[in-house]
């Protein structure tokens, strides 16, 4: 079996920017792949790759006041970065 998954998200406004005056968090798209092969009735091998093209994206944004803790930071926007490329492989055994 081979599987392809595409995740698409549109732009979203920053949390705390209720008047929507700031640039929104950009939308993004990522592609994930998965495969598995049944060796026999009790064993299979599998592999998965998430974010195949290693897209750089943010999943969330909010406003805050960094000057209370870090006076050198003046940008009130905080972003949550998306996960980088990642891969897994293994063997499943059914007893």
N, C-alpha and C positions, 0 to 999 in steps of 0.2 A: 504494500500500500504506500502511496505517496500522497501527501497532503500539502496544499498551499493555502495560506491564510493571509488576507490583507486587512489591515486595520486602518481606517481613515477617520480623522477627526477634523472638524471645522474650527475656525477661529473662535476664541472665547474671550470675553472681557475679563480684566483683572478683578479679583474679589476685592471689594472696598472701593471700586471705581463705579459707583452706582450711576453716575451721570455719563459714563462711557466716553470720557474726554481723552483718555490715553489710548495709545495703540494697543490693540488686543494681542493676546498670545496667539501666535501663528498656528494655523492648522498643520496637520502632518499626516503622513502615510507611511506605514511600515509593512514589510512582508516577512512572514514566518514560514519555514518549511519543516515538514516532519515526514519520516519514513519508518517503516517497520517491515520485518521479514519473519514469517513463521517458519522456524527451522523444522520443527516436528510438533507433535501434539502437546508438548509441555515446555517448549523453549522458543523464544523469539528474541531477535536483536532489534534495537531501535536507535534512531538518531533524530535530533531536533536542532534547528538553528533559528533563533529569534533575532529579528532586525537584521536580516540578511545583508542589506546594503549599508549597514552601520549609520543610519540616518541620525542626525543631531536634531533633537526636538525638545520642546518643553510641554509637559502635560498639564500644568497649572500655574497660575500667577496670582499674586496678592500684593496689596500695599501695606507698608509698615513704616516705622520710624527707626532707622538704624542708628541715628545719632545718639540715642541713649546709651548704646553699648559700644559702637564703633564710630566715633566722631568723624573719622576720615571718609566714611561712606556717605554720599549725599543722595544717591538714587533710592527712592522709596519703593522700588519694584523688586519683588522677590519671585524667583521662578523655580519650579520643580523640574529638573531635567529628566528626560525619558531614559529608559534602559539602553545601554549600548549593545552591540552584537554579543550574542552568547550562544553557546552550543553545549549539548548534552548527548551522550551516547551510553548505551548499556545493554544488558541482557536481562530479560524477564524469564523467570522459571516458575512454572505452576506445579505445585506439589499436591 
